Amino acid sequence: MKYLQPIISLALFLSLLFTPNITYGQARIGEKAPGFITSTLTGQRIVLKEFWEKQGKKAVVLSFFATWCQPCKEDLKYLQQIQNQYGSQWLQVLGVLTQDSAKESEAKTFLQKLNVNLPVLMDEDGIIGKRYGLTGLPCNFMIDKGGLLRVKYLGYSEDVKRDFERRLVEVLSAP
């Protein structure tokens, strides 16, 4: 019995080491987008499912960002352009301010300087980021009109923009 405990511990360690990365309760492409309850930068309470239904079941882009993130600036300006262009075609872009970012007043100033007026959700405890498997910034999740998570984009580049626009047109043209 004395020798059994180290063997069990080693077996458990090795099984965890060689088990694929499993993420329970996190967003998966092709599945329903995880719901959440939070508030906006302006203090409005948001329940994602209710918000989505009130908006007429539009496609949604969740854009995770932080005020200290340099690529996030260009990404947010780009997404503001996308919202301006496709907002009347059943799209709503929502910013998600990450937990390790600025205070609300700093975030408002940050967005004003960028000329971005997207609705911004607060992720003060990092729960939304965990539910969506956030691994870096900027990070955008595209949710179709049926509430399914269609694609995740990490980072900001011309290649990401091209693919994002191609997929967005597909998502918006689907019934």
N, C-alpha and C positions, 0 to 999 in steps of 0.2 A: 504494500500500500504506500509505503514511504517513497518508492520510486515511481509510482503511478502519476502523482500530481505533476511533476515536471514534464512527463511525457504528454499528458493531457494539455498542459499549457502550451507546449511546443506545437502540438497538433492544431490547437485553436489558432495560434499565431500564424502558422503556415496556411491554414484554410482561409484566414482573412487576407493574407498577403496575396494569395493566388485567386481569390474570388473576384469576378468582374466588379467594377464600380457600380454599385446599386444605390439608387437614390429614391428612397421611399417618400411619397407625398410631394414630389417635385414635378414640375411641368414636363410633359413629354410631347414631342412633336406628333400631331395627329390625334391627340386626346383633348378633352375639354380643358380649356384654360383654367388654372386654379383661381378660385374666387378669393376675395379679401375684403376687409372693411378698413378704411383709413379716413383721413381728412385731407382736404386740399390745402395748398399754401395760403388760401384765403379763409380757411377755417370751416369750409363746408364738409359735412360727413358724406362719405362715398362708400356704397356697397357696390362692388364691381358689377354683379349680376343685375341689380336694380338700375344702375346707371346705364348699362348696355341696353336693357329693355326700354328705358325711357328715351334713349337716343334713337330708337327704332331699329335696334339690332344692327348697328353699323359695324363694319370691320374696325378693329382697334389696333393701334400700335402703342405698346408700352415701351417707353424709352427711359432706361435707367441712366442717371447721370449724377455727377458731383460737381460742385463749383470749382474744385481744385484740379479737375480733369481737363487738360488742354484739348484733346480730341473731342470731348463732349461739346465744347463751344461750337465747333463747325458742324457737328452732328445735329445739335439743337437748331441751328440756323437752317440747315438743310431740311429738317423735319417740319419747321415752320413753313417753309416753301411748299412742302408736300401737302401739309394741311390746307394751305391757301388754295392749292391747285385741285385737290381731290376732296376737300371737305363737303362739298355739295354732292359728291358722288358716293355717299355712304362710308365715309372714313372719319375716324376721330383719333388724333394723336394725343396721348397723355404722357407727360413727363413724370418720372418717379424719382424724387430726390432721395438719395441713399442716406443711410443712417450716419455715415462718417463724413457727411458734408456740412455745409454752413447752417447757421441759424436762419430762421425764416426771413428776417429783415435783410440779411446778406444775400440770400437766394433771390429775393425780389429785385434787389439792385443788380445782381448778376444777370438776371433775365432781361431787365430793362436795358442794360448796356448792349445786350445781344439783339434787342428788338424782337424778343420771343414772347408771345402771349398765349402759349399753350396752357391748358389746365395742368397743374402740377400737384401730384399726390405725394404725401409724406410717408417715408418708410423709416421712421425714427428708430424702430427696434430691429430693423433688418428682416422682418418676417416675410415681407413680400419678396425681397431678393432671395431668401432661402427657398420659398415656394417655387420660384422660377429658376432656381439653380444658377443664380448670378455668380459669374466667375471673374468678371472684369468689366471695365467701362470704356467707352459707352457700350451699352447692350440694348438691343431692340428686339422685341417679340411681336410678331404679327399674328393677330387673332382674326379669323374670318367671321363672316356674318352669322355663322351658325355657332360661334363660340369655341371653335376648335383652334388650337395652337398650330399654326402652319409653318413658321420658320423662326429661327433665332439668329441674330447677327451680332457678332462681337467685334468691336472696333469700328473704325471709320476710315474708308479709303474709296477711291474711284471704283474699284472692283465691287466693293460692298454696295455702293450706291447703284451701280448698274444692275446687279442682281436683285437688290431691294425693289427697284422700280419695275423690273420684269415680273417679279412675284406679286407685287402690289396690284398691277394691272390684272393678273390672273385672279387674285382674290376678289377684287372689286367687280370683275365681270361675271363671277360665279353667282348662281341664283341664291 
